[in-house]
Amino acid sequence: MSREGWREIAARRQARELALQGIYQWLLHNAPARGADAADADARLARLSPAEQPAQAQLLAIRELLAAHAPTDSKENKDKSAARADAEFFAALLQGTIGEADELRALFAPLLTRAVAELSPVEHATLLLGAFELRHDLGTPYRVVINEAIELAKKYGGADGHKFVNGVLDRLAGSLRPEETAAARRGGGKKKHPADGV
């Protein structure tokens, strides 16, 4: 794989991570109050919550956040285009996941071993993000979507949260992408990586 290909993968990974953080904040802001400090937490999160900002302010905040994390090597135009693609992917993930949260919950709730309200905020945000991507980003193989969600759950979640996320998203992929999952299972489950040269 080319250097630009790896940069694009890294840009998409970073967009997923930033989107997860935004979804996490949104979930905390929209959660029912849980004590005396809840009002203070809600006030702080209201200022950060994309749902509370007009669309123009939301896009400006997204651009500023991504600019802080964009590659600094401006010699190559491909770095700039990768940063733009990252911004578009981030905006689509964040806005789409929040906009469809109720529909996405309805998709994965039957697959849970506990109520949605009992999920940790990280598990909840990761499942929402993974479900959105499985549903809408058909250009990304379902296994990539699941693996990216697992990595996010490992980085931000509890000790075994990633195993839970893996199981739920794997079952969800079977219902959202039946042809793709069936073909992968028939084919022995493993595809050669493009970097392997085969």
MARMI-61642 format. One line per field, with one value per atom (N, C-alpha, C, O, CB): z, x negated, y; residue number from 0. Coordinates in steps of 0.05 Angstrom, whole numbers. Last residue first. Glycine has a CB too. Layout:
w [Z|...]
u [X|...]
v [Y|...]
bafi [NUM|...]
***
This chain:
w [-58|-71|-74|-85|-54|-28|-56|-70|-91|-57|22|19|-9|-13|29|20|24|21|19|51|17|-7|-4|-24|-14|50|53|28|18|78|35|34|36|24|8|82|56|57|78|46|116|115|86|68|128|112|132|130|141|158|77|98|117|136|84|45|35|55|50|25|77|57|47|42|33|105|119|101|108|135|64|80|95|98|100|47|28|44|37|8|92|83|64|66|68|95|116|108|116|141|46|51|73|71|59|52|29|35|31|3|98|97|75|79|94|130|106|103|104|108|174|156|130|109|171|198|190|171|153|214|207|194|184|164|212|236|209|193|169|208|285|270|241|223|283|301|296|280|262|323|306|288|281|258|300|345|318|298|275|316|390|381|352|336|399|393|390|379|362|417|399|377|372|350|384|448|423|399|380|422|482|480|454|439|504|476|469|465|447|491|495|467|458|435|461|550|533|504|489|538|588|568|550|536|582|614|609|587|569|634|583|605|596|572|621|531|548|570|576|530|499|516|536|555|499|473|481|501|520|456|462|478|489|512|461|430|456|474|498|452|386|401|429|449|386|369|378|394|413|353|355|377|387|412|367|312|336|360|382|332|276|285|311|329|263|269|281|291|312|261|245|271|284|308|268|197|215|243|262|204|176|182|202|222|157|167|186|194|217|175|126|153|174|197|154|86|93|122|139|89|61|81|89|97|106|29|16|35|27|5|61|48|34|27|29|108|94|82|91|114|133|112|96|73|123|171|155|131|110|173|193|180|162|141|201|215|194|179|154|205|254|233|209|186|243|286|273|250|228|292|306|289|274|250|307|335|313|294|270|324|373|355|331|308|370|398|384|364|342|403|421|401|385|361|415|456|434|413|389|445|490|476|452|430|496|511|495|479|455|514|537|516|498|474|528|575|554|531|508|565|585|592|570|547|597|588|574|585|593|543|609|626|613|625|635|569|591|610|625|607|539|529|551|551|506|580|569|559|570|591|557|578|565|541|598|514|537|561|582|544|448|474|495|494|484|403|404|431|436|382|405|407|410|418|383|396|423|425|446|427|344|360|387|400|365|321|306|325|322|285|358|352|336|338|335|354|379|374|384|401|304|307|333|333|309|314|294|298|296|265|351|359|340|349|359|320|344|352|359|367|274|272|297|296|249|290|277|275|275|249|309|327|315|330|334|260|283|303|312|297|227|220|243|247|198|254|249|243|252|227|256|280|276|292|286|202|225|248|259|233|173|166|189|196|141|198|199|193|206|179|184|212|215|231|223|129|141|170|180|139|123|112|125|132|82|146|157|147|163|148|113|141|153|168|156|66|67|96|102|51|83|76|77|86|48|92|115|109|126|122|40|60|84|96|68|16|8|28|32|-20|43|46|38|52|29|25|54|59|76|68|-29|-20|10|19|-27|-35|-38|-27|-19|-66|6|-12|-12|10|-3|40|15|-5|-29|19|91|70|43|23|76|146|122|98|87|116|187|184|159|152|209|187|182|177|164|158|238|210|207|223|192|287|285|257|252|294|281|303|301|311|330|242|236|257|251|233|271|252|244|240|227|301|314|296|304|324|260|279|293|297|300|235|220|238|234|201|277|266|251|254|246|284|306|296|305|328|234|242|264|263|251|239|218|224|220|191|281|284|263|270|280|261|283|287|294|309|221|213|236|230|206|252|233|226|224|208|322|294|275|281|286|377|360|333|323|356|405|414|397|402|443|383|380|389|380|397|398|371|368|351|351|461|446|418|416|462|491|472|454|433|488|523|507|486|465|525|549|530|512|489|546|584|560|539|515|566|625|611|584|564|628|640|631|615|594|654|658|635|623|599|642|702|680|655|633|686|735|726|702|683|750|740|728|718|696|747|767|740|726|702|740|820|801|772|754|804|845|849|829|821|877|798|823|823|804|828|743|762|787|797|749|691|713|733|739|727|630|653|675|679|663|574|595|617|622|606|540|537|557|557|509|554|555|554|568|532|542|570|573|594|578|486|504|532|546|502|471|465|483|494|436|486|498|495|513|486|450|479|494|513|488|402|408|439|451|393|405|403|410|424|375|408|430|429|450|429|358|383|406|423|388|325|325|350|361|299|337|344|344|361|324|316|344|353|375|349|262|279|309|324|273|247|245|262|276|216|254|271|271|291|262|212|240|260|279|245|169|175|203|217|155|172|174|180|196|147|164|190|194|216|192|111|133|160|176|132|87|86|107|120|58|97|109|109|128|93|67|96|109|131|104|16|25|56|68|12|14|14|24|38|-14|11|34|37|59|32|-14|-16|9|27|-40|0|0|0|12|24]
u [10|25|53|69|23|-17|-25|-11|-20|-55|-4|-17|-26|-42|2|25|-4|-19|-43|-9|78|65|35|21|77|88|84|70|53|68|136|108|107|124|94|186|178|149|139|196|220|196|190|190|171|266|264|241|242|264|279|260|254|239|234|321|293|272|248|289|366|362|333|323|381|359|359|355|342|385|362|338|336|315|336|414|392|366|349|390|443|445|422|410|472|430|422|423|405|439|452|424|414|393|418|507|491|461|447|497|523|524|507|494|552|516|500|500|478|472|551|549|535|540|534|545|571|570|587|588|490|504|532|541|507|480|470|484|490|439|500|514|505|521|508|462|490|505|521|504|419|417|445|451|400|436|433|431|439|409|437|462|459|477|467|383|406|431|444|412|355|349|373|382|324|375|379|375|391|360|355|383|390|408|394|301|312|342|353|305|294|289|300|309|259|303|323|319|339|322|268|278|300|314|289|251|233|243|228|229|282|274|258|253|298|256|276|264|240|291|217|233|251|261|250|189|175|191|179|170|228|204|191|182|184|263|272|249|250|291|229|239|249|243|262|222|199|208|194|183|275|262|238|234|252|283|299|286|286|328|247|243|259|249|252|271|245|239|227|223|320|320|293|292|328|301|318|317|313|347|275|259|275|264|252|317|297|279|270|279|346|357|337|339|380|308|316|326|316|293|335|316|326|348|315|377|351|330|308|343|421|419|392|386|442|437|411|406|388|389|488|485|459|459|489|487|512|506|519|532|437|446|470|473|454|440|421|429|427|393|480|483|465|473|476|456|481|486|495|505|411|408|433|431|400|438|419|416|418|392|466|480|463|472|487|424|444|460|466|464|397|383|403|400|363|435|425|412|416|405|440|463|454|464|480|388|400|423|426|410|385|366|377|376|339|427|427|408|414|421|448|430|432|438|400|517|491|474|485|495|567|546|519|499|554|600|595|572|560|620|607|590|582|559|605|604|619|599|576|637|567|577|591|588|554|550|556|565|571|531|573|560|568|590|566|603|579|564|545|560|643|650|626|630|667|610|622|630|626|646|594|577|589|579|551|638|625|609|610|607|651|672|659|669|694|605|610|631|628|620|615|592|595|589|566|660|661|639|643|661|637|659|662|667|685|595|589|612|607|584|589|604|602|606|593|560|586|602|627|582|513|531|559|579|519|494|499|518|537|473|489|507|514|537|494|452|479|498|521|479|407|418|447|464|401|400|403|417|436|376|396|417|422|444|409|351|377|400|420|377|312|318|345|361|296|312|319|327|347|296|295|321|330|354|319|244|264|292|311|258|219|222|244|261|196|218|234|239|261|220|182|209|227|250|209|136|147|176|193|130|127|134|146|165|109|114|139|147|171|136|66|88|114|134|83|36|40|64|81|15|33|49|54|75|35|-2|26|43|66|33|-58|-43|-14|-1|-47|-76|-90|-74|-76|-117|-57|-41|-54|-44|-35|-54|-70|-54|-38|-82|-18|-30|-48|-56|-47|46|18|6|19|12|93|86|56|41|97|111|100|91|83|121|130|111|98|76|125|167|143|122|98|149|208|192|166|146|208|227|218|200|179|241|243|222|210|186|233|283|259|236|214|266|320|309|283|263|329|333|321|307|285|341|358|334|319|294|341|402|382|356|334|393|429|421|399|379|445|441|422|411|388|436|478|453|433|409|460|519|504|477|457|520|518|528|509|485|532|512|501|515|524|471|530|538|528|534|528|508|536|546|568|550|454|461|491|499|452|435|453|460|470|478|409|393|410|401|375|446|430|414|407|410|466|483|468|475|505|425|429|447|444|439|434|408|411|401|387|486|481|454|453|479|480|497|491|491|527|448|437|453|442|438|484|458|447|437|438|524|530|505|504|546|497|507|513|507|532|484|465|475|461|438|525|523|505|509|513|552|540|537|545|513|562|555|542|523|537|608|591|587|605|604|605|620|601|580|641|564|572|588|585|546|545|574|583|606|579|492|508|538|554|502|474|473|492|505|445|482|496|497|517|483|445|474|490|511|480|397|406|436|449|390|399|397|407|423|368|397|420|422|443|421|344|368|394|411|370|314|313|337|348|287|327|334|334|352|314|302|332|341|362|340|249|260|291|303|250|246|239|252|263|209|258|275|270|290|269|214|242|261|278|251|173|174|202|211|152|186|185|187|202|158|179|206|207|227|213|124|143|171|185|143|104|99|119|128|70|120|130|127|145|115|90|119|131|151|129|39|47|77|89|35|38|36|45|57|7|41|62|62|83|59|-7|18|41|59|24|-42|-43|-18|-8|-68|-9|-25|-24|-7|-15|-17|0|-18|-39|19]
v [-206|-228|-220|-236|-254|-169|-173|-196|-204|-178|-152|-178|-185|-203|-200|-107|-104|-130|-130|-91|-125|-114|-111|-113|-87|-187|-159|-148|-162|-152|-237|-228|-197|-184|-238|-253|-243|-235|-227|-220|-304|-286|-279|-296|-300|-336|-315|-297|-275|-327|-375|-382|-360|-363|-390|-358|-356|-363|-358|-329|-359|-380|-381|-403|-376|-311|-337|-360|-380|-340|-274|-275|-302|-314|-252|-282|-287|-290|-307|-265|-267|-294|-301|-323|-299|-212|-230|-259|-275|-225|-194|-191|-210|-222|-162|-207|-218|-217|-236|-203|-178|-207|-219|-240|-216|-128|-135|-165|-177|-123|-127|-103|-109|-97|-81|-177|-168|-144|-142|-161|-182|-203|-195|-205|-227|-136|-137|-159|-156|-142|-152|-131|-131|-127|-103|-190|-198|-178|-185|-204|-154|-177|-187|-193|-199|-119|-109|-132|-129|-91|-154|-140|-131|-136|-116|-172|-191|-177|-189|-203|-123|-141|-160|-162|-158|-103|-88|-106|-105|-64|-143|-139|-125|-133|-123|-135|-161|-159|-171|-182|-83|-88|-115|-118|-87|-88|-74|-80|-82|-45|-107|-126|-114|-128|-150|-57|-80|-99|-106|-96|1|-17|-41|-44|-26|46|32|16|17|14|69|86|72|84|104|27|51|67|78|69|-12|-19|6|7|-35|17|7|-1|3|-17|26|49|40|53|63|-28|-12|13|20|-3|-40|-55|-39|-37|-83|-6|-2|-17|-6|-13|-28|-1|5|18|19|-79|-77|-49|-45|-85|-64|-77|-74|-68|-107|-41|-25|-37|-23|-24|-86|-62|-44|-34|-46|-120|-128|-104|-102|-150|-94|-96|-103|-94|-116|-48|-76|-77|-63|-95|10|0|-28|-31|18|22|20|10|1|47|32|5|1|-21|1|65|65|38|23|73|55|74|74|82|101|12|18|36|32|32|14|-11|-5|-17|-32|66|60|34|33|58|60|80|73|74|108|21|15|34|26|16|49|25|18|10|1|90|96|72|75|105|59|78|84|83|104|32|17|35|27|3|75|58|42|39|39|96|112|95|101|133|50|61|78|74|79|45|23|33|26|1|95|88|66|67|80|94|114|108|114|141|26|48|69|61|38|7|8|30|51|11|12|0|-1|-8|-27|29|48|38|54|53|-17|4|24|33|19|-77|-54|-32|-30|-41|-134|-116|-93|-89|-107|-159|-176|-161|-172|-193|-139|-134|-155|-166|-106|-142|-159|-157|-172|-151|-105|-133|-152|-175|-141|-57|-63|-92|-104|-45|-45|-62|-70|-88|-49|-17|-38|-57|-81|-27|22|2|-22|-44|15|53|38|16|-6|57|76|58|41|17|74|108|86|66|42|97|144|127|103|81|143|168|153|135|111|172|199|173|156|132|158|244|247|222|223|258|221|235|238|235|263|199|182|195|183|175|245|223|205|198|206|277|287|265|264|308|241|254|263|256|279|223|204|218|207|194|271|252|233|226|236|294|308|289|290|331|255|262|274|266|280|259|234|238|227|214|312|304|278|276|301|308|327|319|320|356|271|265|283|273|269|300|276|268|259|253|340|347|323|324|360|309|323|331|331|347|292|272|285|274|256|340|327|306|301|316|350|368|355|359|394|307|310|328|323|321|318|295|296|286|268|358|365|342|346|371|366|347|355|357|318|404|401|384|388|389|410|421|419|430|451|374|374|384|369|346|367|393|396|418|400|337|335|363|379|316|359|353|351|362|376|374|347|340|317|327|424|420|393|389|423|416|431|427|427|461|391|376|390|377|370|435|410|394|384|394|470|477|453|451|497|439|447|455|447|471|436|412|418|405|398|489|475|449|442|468|499|514|499|497|542|465|460|474|464|468|490|463|456|444|444|540|539|510|506|548|522|536|535|531|566|498|483|496|483|477|519|521|506|502|551|473|494|495|475|489|430|456|479|502|460|385|388|416|425|367|387|395|399|416|374|411|393|403|425|388|449|432|416|406|414|472|490|474|485|505|427|442|460|464|458|413|398|411|407|370|451|450|436|445|436|437|465|465|478|484|385|390|418|421|388|393|377|383|386|347|422|434|419|432|433|382|408|422|433|426|340|336|363|365|319|343|355|353|363|341|315|344|357|380|350|265|275|305|319|262|254|233|243|231|213|268|278|255|240|302|230|241|248|236|221|252|232|245|269|219|290|283|261|253|273|293|317|310|324|336|242|252|276|279|259|241|222|232|231|194|281|285|266|274|279|258|283|287|295|307|213|209|234|232|202|240|224|219|221|197|261|279|265|276|289|214|233|252|259|249|192|178|197|196|154|230|227|213|220|212|220|246|245|258|268|168|173|200|201|173|176|158|164|166|129|208|219|202|213|219|172|195|208|217|216|137|127|150|149|111|171|160|149|153|138|180|203|193|206|218|128|142|165|170|152|121|103|116|115|76|161|162|144|152|153|142|168|170|180|191|96|93|119|118|87|120|102|99|99|74|147|163|145|155|174|104|122|138|143|141|45|69|86|82|86|-23|0|25|25|0]
bafi [197|197|197|197|197|196|196|196|196|196|195|195|195|195|195|194|194|194|194|194|193|193|193|193|193|192|192|192|192|192|191|191|191|191|191|190|190|190|190|190|189|189|189|189|189|188|188|188|188|188|187|187|187|187|187|186|186|186|186|186|185|185|185|185|185|184|184|184|184|184|183|183|183|183|183|182|182|182|182|182|181|181|181|181|181|180|180|180|180|180|179|179|179|179|179|178|178|178|178|178|177|177|177|177|177|176|176|176|176|176|175|175|175|175|175|174|174|174|174|174|173|173|173|173|173|172|172|172|172|172|171|171|171|171|171|170|170|170|170|170|169|169|169|169|169|168|168|168|168|168|167|167|167|167|167|166|166|166|166|166|165|165|165|165|165|164|164|164|164|164|163|163|163|163|163|162|162|162|162|162|161|161|161|161|161|160|160|160|160|160|159|159|159|159|159|158|158|158|158|158|157|157|157|157|157|156|156|156|156|156|155|155|155|155|155|154|154|154|154|154|153|153|153|153|153|152|152|152|152|152|151|151|151|151|151|150|150|150|150|150|149|149|149|149|149|148|148|148|148|148|147|147|147|147|147|146|146|146|146|146|145|145|145|145|145|144|144|144|144|144|143|143|143|143|143|142|142|142|142|142|141|141|141|141|141|140|140|140|140|140|139|139|139|139|139|138|138|138|138|138|137|137|137|137|137|136|136|136|136|136|135|135|135|135|135|134|134|134|134|134|133|133|133|133|133|132|132|132|132|132|131|131|131|131|131|130|130|130|130|130|129|129|129|129|129|128|128|128|128|128|127|127|127|127|127|126|126|126|126|126|125|125|125|125|125|124|124|124|124|124|123|123|123|123|123|122|122|122|122|122|121|121|121|121|121|120|120|120|120|120|119|119|119|119|119|118|118|118|118|118|117|117|117|117|117|116|116|116|116|116|115|115|115|115|115|114|114|114|114|114|113|113|113|113|113|112|112|112|112|112|111|111|111|111|111|110|110|110|110|110|109|109|109|109|109|108|108|108|108|108|107|107|107|107|107|106|106|106|106|106|105|105|105|105|105|104|104|104|104|104|103|103|103|103|103|102|102|102|102|102|101|101|101|101|101|100|100|100|100|100|99|99|99|99|99|98|98|98|98|98|97|97|97|97|97|96|96|96|96|96|95|95|95|95|95|94|94|94|94|94|93|93|93|93|93|92|92|92|92|92|91|91|91|91|91|90|90|90|90|90|89|89|89|89|89|88|88|88|88|88|87|87|87|87|87|86|86|86|86|86|85|85|85|85|85|84|84|84|84|84|83|83|83|83|83|82|82|82|82|82|81|81|81|81|81|80|80|80|80|80|79|79|79|79|79|78|78|78|78|78|77|77|77|77|77|76|76|76|76|76|75|75|75|75|75|74|74|74|74|74|73|73|73|73|73|72|72|72|72|72|71|71|71|71|71|70|70|70|70|70|69|69|69|69|69|68|68|68|68|68|67|67|67|67|67|66|66|66|66|66|65|65|65|65|65|64|64|64|64|64|63|63|63|63|63|62|62|62|62|62|61|61|61|61|61|60|60|60|60|60|59|59|59|59|59|58|58|58|58|58|57|57|57|57|57|56|56|56|56|56|55|55|55|55|55|54|54|54|54|54|53|53|53|53|53|52|52|52|52|52|51|51|51|51|51|50|50|50|50|50|49|49|49|49|49|48|48|48|48|48|47|47|47|47|47|46|46|46|46|46|45|45|45|45|45|44|44|44|44|44|43|43|43|43|43|42|42|42|42|42|41|41|41|41|41|40|40|40|40|40|39|39|39|39|39|38|38|38|38|38|37|37|37|37|37|36|36|36|36|36|35|35|35|35|35|34|34|34|34|34|33|33|33|33|33|32|32|32|32|32|31|31|31|31|31|30|30|30|30|30|29|29|29|29|29|28|28|28|28|28|27|27|27|27|27|26|26|26|26|26|25|25|25|25|25|24|24|24|24|24|23|23|23|23|23|22|22|22|22|22|21|21|21|21|21|20|20|20|20|20|19|19|19|19|19|18|18|18|18|18|17|17|17|17|17|16|16|16|16|16|15|15|15|15|15|14|14|14|14|14|13|13|13|13|13|12|12|12|12|12|11|11|11|11|11|10|10|10|10|10|9|9|9|9|9|8|8|8|8|8|7|7|7|7|7|6|6|6|6|6|5|5|5|5|5|4|4|4|4|4|3|3|3|3|3|2|2|2|2|2|1|1|1|1|1|0|0|0|0|0]
***
